[in-house]
Amino acid sequence: MPRSIGPALTVMLAVLLAGCADLAYYAQAVGGHSALLQAARPVPALLADPTLEPGLRARLEEARAIRAFAIRELGLPDNGSYESYADLRRPYAVWNVFAAPEFSLDLEKWCFIFVGCVPYRGYYREAEAQAFARQLRAQGLDVEVGGVAAYSTLGVYADPLLNTFLGPGNESTARTLFHELAHQRLFIKDDPAFNESFATAVEQEGLRRWLAAAGDGESLARLARRQQRQAAFDTRVGESRARLRQLYASAASAEEKQRAKAAIMAGLADAAAGLPRARPAFNNAVLGALGLYRRWVPAFEVLLRSAGGDLPAFFRQAAALARLSAPEREEALSRLLAAGEL
C-alpha cells in the first residue's frame, strides 16, 4: 500500500496519457511529473559539491549502496533509475484517491492506456486529491486519500531519488528502492494486486538480505517482529473482509448493515494500533487499498521458499504466473496462499 498506507502504489507515466481522463486531471499529471523530473539533479554532481549538507550527503551515499546491492544481489534492473535526486519540498510525491461503495469492498476503477484499469487516481497536489475525494464522498462512496512517497515509471524514465523517502536511517530508502525496482522487473496490466503484492514480497526479502549483509542483527530481529505483527493483522483483515462480504450480501436493512460495518471497522482500528503507520479509522476504500499491497504477499513468499530462496528462479516462476490468464493466475495464487496456511 502507499507509504502512508503501506509501501508505495505505482503511478506510471502511462497514466498521464489516459485516454479517458478529463483534461484537468491530464494537465495536473503531466505538469506534476514534468516538475519532478526537472527538479532532479545527478547524484555524482551533488556529491562533488563541497557545500552539500552532510546529512543529505550521507543519505545519498547510502542510497547508492542500496541501489548497487539491489542490482548485484537481488537481480533488479540497472537502467539509470535512482542516479539522480529531487527535493520536492513536500512530504509525498503524489496523493492517491481510493473509493468504494458503502456496502461493497470492490474499489472504483479508472482506466488508462498501457497500464489498464487501476483502482485509484493520483494527484501531485494534496488539495486536488482532497477535492476529488469530496466529490466521491458526495456520491455516497467510502473514500481514502493516501500519500505516496514514490512511484515507478517502469523504466520509461530514469526515476529519481526523492526527499519523500530518503529520510534518516536506511530502511525507508531500501524498502522503496527494492519495491519500485521490482515493478520494473515485473509488471502486468489490469492486475494491481499481483503487481503490488509481488513488489512488496521483493521489498521484504530485499530488506532482510540487506540487513543481513550489513550484520545488523538488531534490525533483523525488529524486522522479524514487525512482519509477524503484520501477518497477524493481515489474517484479521482477511477475516473482516469475509464478514463484511457476508454482511453486504445479506438481507439486513441499511441501518443494520451500517451498525455492523462500524463495529467491524472499529475492531480493525484497534487491531492495527500497534502497527507502523496505524490509522484511526477504516472503511471499504481503506480495506481495498490494503488488499492491493498485501493480498498475495504470502503466496509469493511460498513461491520464494519453493525456489529455495533463489531469486532468479523466483522471478522466472513469478513471470510464468504473469503469463497466465487472469482466472488461471488467481487460481494459482490461491493454491499458493492455501499452501502457506498449512
TIBA-332879 format. One line per field, with one value per residue (C-alpha): x, y, z; residue number from 1. Coordinates in nm, 3 decimals, padded with zeros to 5 digits, m for minus. Layout:
xx (X; ...)
yy (Y; ...)
zz (Z; ...)
n (NUM; ...)
//
This chain:
xx (00.000; 00.111; 00.374; 00.116; m00.092; 00.194; 00.453; 00.405; 00.125; 00.275; 00.172; 00.322; 00.381; 00.143; m00.132; m00.050; m00.162; m00.502; m00.748; m01.047; m00.908; m01.053; m00.833; m00.780; m00.657; m00.435; m00.286; m00.200; m00.047; 00.172; 00.273; 00.343; 00.560; 00.747; 00.822; 00.952; 01.191; 01.306; 01.389; 01.622; 02.000; 02.265; 02.385; 02.757; 02.731; 02.562; 02.826; 03.101; 02.962; 03.163; 02.874; 02.627; 02.457; 02.630; 02.308; 02.192; 02.538; 02.521; 02.170; 02.270; 02.577; 02.364; 02.111; 02.388; 02.500; 02.142; 02.090; 02.414; 02.303; 01.964; 02.130; 02.413; 02.243; 01.873; 01.891; 01.684; 01.713; 02.010; 01.862; 01.962; 01.689; 01.784; 02.104; 01.959; 01.790; 01.499; 01.380; 01.008; 00.969; 00.662; 00.609; 00.477; 00.535; 00.163; m00.163; m00.378; m00.756; m00.939; m01.315; m01.564; m01.944; m02.084; m02.171; m01.900; m01.530; m01.478; m01.279; m01.389; m01.158; m01.026; m00.893; m00.585; m00.389; m00.084; m00.145; m00.512; m00.764; m00.635; m00.833; m00.708; m00.635; m00.311; m00.264; 00.053; m00.122; m00.296; m00.563; m00.668; m00.678; m00.895; m01.125; m01.176; m01.230; m01.506; m01.679; m01.670; m01.797; m02.085; m02.181; m02.208; m01.878; m01.628; m01.305; m00.940; m00.667; m00.317; 00.019; 00.268; 00.640; 00.748; 00.623; 00.773; 00.761; 00.857; 01.183; 01.021; 01.213; 01.507; 01.319; 01.499; 01.562; 01.323; 01.331; 00.997; 01.165; 01.531; 01.489; 01.704; 01.807; 01.825; 01.524; 01.280; 01.520; 01.589; 01.222; 01.129; 01.411; 01.354; 00.978; 00.991; 01.269; 01.064; 00.788; 01.043; 01.136; 00.777; 00.452; 00.130; m00.176; m00.506; m00.381; m00.267; m00.297; m00.049; 00.189; 00.185; 00.198; 00.493; 00.679; 00.601; 00.734; 01.055; 01.081; 01.056; 01.307; 01.542; 01.534; 01.601; 01.903; 02.029; 02.021; 02.179; 02.461; 02.521; 02.535; 02.259; 02.112; 01.910; 01.733; 01.679; 01.511; 01.298; 01.201; 01.100; 00.879; 00.721; 00.648; 00.490; 00.261; 00.179; 00.098; m00.136; m00.306; m00.335; m00.518; m00.751; m00.814; m00.896; m01.143; m01.303; m01.330; m01.511; m01.751; m01.817; m01.883; m02.132; m02.293; m02.318; m02.476; m02.731; m03.093; m03.024; m03.154; m02.920; m02.925; m02.832; m02.551; m02.418; m02.409; m02.242; m01.996; m01.899; m01.830; m01.610; m01.416; m01.363; m01.224; m00.974; m00.861; m00.795; m00.603; m00.388; m00.293; 00.050; 00.149; 00.362; 00.150; m00.159; m00.474; m00.758; m01.040; m01.115; m01.366; m01.420; m01.174; m00.900; m00.957; m00.944; m00.612; m00.471; m00.576; m00.371; m00.046; m00.100; m00.342; m00.090; 00.223; 00.202; 00.159; 00.476; 00.656; 00.558; 00.682; 01.018; 01.054; 00.968; 01.254; 01.488; 01.534; 01.689; 01.571; 01.634; 01.425; 01.160; 01.145; 01.105; 00.819; 00.650; 00.684; 00.521; 00.226; 00.206; 00.164; m00.146; m00.495; m00.643; m00.863; m00.576; m00.341; m00.589; m00.637; m00.261; m00.203; m00.492; m00.329; m00.001; m00.187; m00.355; m00.019; 00.123; m00.158; m00.090)
yy (00.000; 00.366; 00.475; 00.625; 00.312; 00.092; 00.081; 00.298; 00.237; 00.263; 00.570; 00.527; 00.787; 00.590; 00.707; 01.056; 00.953; 00.841; 00.806; 00.854; 01.109; 01.459; 01.744; 01.892; 01.559; 01.510; 01.858; 01.819; 01.478; 01.594; 01.908; 01.726; 01.459; 01.710; 01.925; 01.620; 01.533; 01.892; 01.908; 01.607; 01.656; 01.386; 01.231; 01.242; 01.616; 01.666; 01.460; 01.662; 01.982; 02.063; 02.272; 01.980; 01.939; 01.650; 01.469; 01.467; 01.356; 01.057; 00.964; 00.987; 00.771; 00.515; 00.518; 00.449; 00.150; 00.020; 00.060; m00.128; m00.406; m00.428; m00.476; m00.703; m00.920; m00.908; m00.906; m00.590; m00.365; m00.136; 00.122; 00.462; 00.492; 00.639; 00.801; 01.149; 01.326; 01.569; 01.761; 01.810; 02.022; 01.828; 01.508; 01.289; 01.250; 01.208; 01.154; 00.861; 00.858; 00.527; 00.483; 00.200; 00.180; 00.194; m00.175; m00.322; m00.396; m00.356; m00.042; 00.201; 00.187; 00.433; 00.302; 00.422; 00.307; 00.086; 00.015; m00.079; m00.016; 00.086; 00.136; 00.485; 00.828; 01.006; 01.378; 01.582; 01.834; 01.720; 01.989; 01.848; 01.494; 01.611; 01.798; 01.484; 01.285; 01.526; 01.471; 01.096; 01.123; 01.335; 01.035; 00.823; 00.638; 00.537; 00.727; 00.711; 00.961; 00.825; 00.995; 00.805; 00.851; 00.718; 00.574; 00.392; 00.479; 00.117; 00.221; 00.465; 00.738; 00.722; 00.759; 00.986; 00.950; 01.177; 01.357; 01.187; 00.852; 00.947; 01.006; 00.935; 00.570; 00.345; 00.114; 00.353; 00.406; 00.034; m00.061; 00.194; 00.117; m00.259; m00.215; 00.024; m00.163; m00.481; m00.310; m00.250; m00.618; m00.747; m00.565; m00.672; m00.480; m00.490; m00.675; m00.422; m00.675; m00.906; m00.619; m00.465; m00.796; m00.910; m00.584; m00.596; m00.953; m00.849; m00.544; m00.756; m01.015; m00.748; m00.562; m00.884; m00.958; m00.601; m00.604; m00.950; m00.838; m00.540; m00.772; m00.570; m00.837; m00.592; m00.451; m00.803; m00.907; m00.593; m00.663; m01.020; m00.897; m00.635; m00.891; m01.123; m00.843; m00.756; m01.120; m01.140; m00.819; m00.947; m01.251; m01.022; m00.815; m01.131; m01.243; m00.899; m00.886; m01.222; m01.098; m00.777; m00.955; m01.179; m00.877; m00.678; m00.972; m01.028; m00.916; m00.690; m00.335; m00.047; 00.066; m00.283; m00.306; 00.034; m00.063; m00.400; m00.244; 00.024; m00.241; m00.445; m00.138; m00.025; m00.368; m00.337; 00.003; m00.146; m00.438; m00.201; 00.021; m00.138; m00.133; 00.134; 00.398; 00.281; 00.467; 00.575; 00.466; 00.202; 00.190; m00.009; 00.207; 00.151; m00.224; m00.217; m00.032; m00.273; m00.563; m00.430; m00.446; m00.743; m00.988; m01.218; m01.147; m01.483; m01.660; m01.501; m01.593; m01.956; m01.924; m01.791; m02.077; m02.329; m02.180; m02.240; m01.867; m01.842; m01.503; m01.566; m01.885; m01.695; m01.423; m01.685; m01.852; m01.516; m01.429; m01.760; m01.668; m01.332; m01.504; m01.691; m01.564; m01.365; m01.655; m01.904; m01.666; m01.611; m01.986; m02.049; m01.775; m01.906; m02.250; m02.098; m01.900; m02.214; m02.395; m02.121; m02.166; m02.537)
zz (00.000; m00.031; 00.213; 00.447; 00.391; 00.340; 00.069; m00.246; m00.508; m00.870; m01.070; m01.415; m01.681; m01.899; m01.666; m01.782; m02.131; m02.008; m02.289; m02.059; m01.816; m01.811; m01.929; m01.582; m01.449; m01.752; m01.712; m01.344; m01.407; m01.696; m01.509; m01.184; m01.339; m01.555; m01.249; m01.066; m01.350; m01.385; m01.013; m01.036; m01.021; m01.086; m00.762; m00.861; m00.919; m00.584; m00.403; m00.573; m00.423; m00.106; 00.029; 00.024; 00.362; 00.546; 00.632; 00.271; 00.157; 00.392; 00.272; m00.094; m00.038; 00.146; m00.138; m00.390; m00.185; m00.161; m00.536; m00.608; m00.371; m00.543; m00.881; m00.768; m00.506; m00.594; m00.971; m01.004; m01.312; m01.375; m01.610; m01.478; m01.217; m00.878; m01.002; m00.959; m00.668; m00.640; m00.336; m00.396; m00.082; 00.019; 00.223; m00.062; m00.433; m00.503; m00.319; m00.433; m00.401; m00.348; m00.337; m00.283; m00.244; 00.108; 00.106; m00.118; m00.091; m00.467; m00.541; m00.809; m01.111; m01.365; m01.695; m01.880; m02.180; m02.126; m01.757; m01.794; m01.518; m01.176; m00.853; m00.768; m00.913; m00.829; m00.777; m00.736; m00.510; m00.195; m00.229; m00.566; m00.427; m00.138; m00.375; m00.584; m00.263; m00.159; m00.493; m00.440; m00.081; m00.207; m00.421; m00.106; m00.155; 00.112; 00.031; 00.131; 00.041; 00.090; 00.047; m00.170; m00.117; m00.458; m00.784; m01.080; m01.450; m01.520; m01.683; m01.927; m01.744; m01.505; m01.176; m00.928; m00.560; m00.372; m00.039; 00.035; 00.105; 00.157; 00.528; 00.832; 00.856; 00.554; 00.590; 00.422; 00.132; 00.095; 00.110; m00.152; m00.396; m00.374; m00.418; m00.711; m00.892; m00.851; m01.052; m01.326; m01.314; m01.350; m01.413; m01.586; m01.698; m01.513; m01.204; m00.942; m00.657; m00.835; m00.911; m00.565; m00.377; m00.589; m00.529; m00.156; m00.132; m00.312; m00.087; 00.229; 00.111; m00.016; 00.315; 00.505; 00.286; 00.305; 00.685; 00.698; 00.467; 00.697; 01.000; 01.166; 01.390; 01.597; 01.292; 01.157; 01.480; 01.476; 01.114; 01.201; 01.486; 01.264; 00.993; 01.249; 01.367; 01.007; 00.925; 01.224; 01.117; 00.758; 00.895; 01.088; 00.775; 00.577; 00.842; 00.850; 00.473; 00.478; 00.746; 00.555; 00.226; 00.402; 00.568; 00.245; 00.061; 00.337; 00.351; 00.651; 00.638; 00.550; 00.915; 01.037; 00.783; 00.887; 01.256; 01.191; 00.948; 01.202; 01.467; 01.233; 01.121; 01.481; 01.564; 01.279; 01.402; 01.747; 01.593; 01.387; 01.681; 01.729; 01.364; 01.193; 01.021; 01.208; 01.109; 01.339; 01.108; 00.846; 00.566; 00.246; 00.050; 00.311; 00.303; m00.075; m00.072; 00.186; m00.034; m00.324; m00.133; 00.092; m00.074; m00.244; m00.039; 00.149; m00.187; m00.322; m00.001; m00.060; m00.419; m00.296; m00.046; m00.317; m00.521; m00.230; m00.183; m00.531; m00.660; m01.034; m01.008; m00.812; m01.078; m01.351; m01.163; m01.097; m01.466; m01.553; m01.330; m01.503; m01.840; m01.724; m01.791; m01.501; m01.377; m01.404; m01.225; m00.941; m00.905; m00.896; m00.640; m00.429; m00.425; m00.311; m00.046; 00.083; 00.089; 00.309; 00.558; 00.612)
n (1; 2; 3; 4; 5; 6; 7; 8; 9; 10; 11; 12; 13; 14; 15; 16; 17; 18; 19; 20; 21; 22; 23; 24; 25; 26; 27; 28; 29; 30; 31; 32; 33; 34; 35; 36; 37; 38; 39; 40; 41; 42; 43; 44; 45; 46; 47; 48; 49; 50; 51; 52; 53; 54; 55; 56; 57; 58; 59; 60; 61; 62; 63; 64; 65; 66; 67; 68; 69; 70; 71; 72; 73; 74; 75; 76; 77; 78; 79; 80; 81; 82; 83; 84; 85; 86; 87; 88; 89; 90; 91; 92; 93; 94; 95; 96; 97; 98; 99; 100; 101; 102; 103; 104; 105; 106; 107; 108; 109; 110; 111; 112; 113; 114; 115; 116; 117; 118; 119; 120; 121; 122; 123; 124; 125; 126; 127; 128; 129; 130; 131; 132; 133; 134; 135; 136; 137; 138; 139; 140; 141; 142; 143; 144; 145; 146; 147; 148; 149; 150; 151; 152; 153; 154; 155; 156; 157; 158; 159; 160; 161; 162; 163; 164; 165; 166; 167; 168; 169; 170; 171; 172; 173; 174; 175; 176; 177; 178; 179; 180; 181; 182; 183; 184; 185; 186; 187; 188; 189; 190; 191; 192; 193; 194; 195; 196; 197; 198; 199; 200; 201; 202; 203; 204; 205; 206; 207; 208; 209; 210; 211; 212; 213; 214; 215; 216; 217; 218; 219; 220; 221; 222; 223; 224; 225; 226; 227; 228; 229; 230; 231; 232; 233; 234; 235; 236; 237; 238; 239; 240; 241; 242; 243; 244; 245; 246; 247; 248; 249; 250; 251; 252; 253; 254; 255; 256; 257; 258; 259; 260; 261; 262; 263; 264; 265; 266; 267; 268; 269; 270; 271; 272; 273; 274; 275; 276; 277; 278; 279; 280; 281; 282; 283; 284; 285; 286; 287; 288; 289; 290; 291; 292; 293; 294; 295; 296; 297; 298; 299; 300; 301; 302; 303; 304; 305; 306; 307; 308; 309; 310; 311; 312; 313; 314; 315; 316; 317; 318; 319; 320; 321; 322; 323; 324; 325; 326; 327; 328; 329; 330; 331; 332; 333; 334; 335; 336; 337; 338; 339; 340; 341; 342)
//
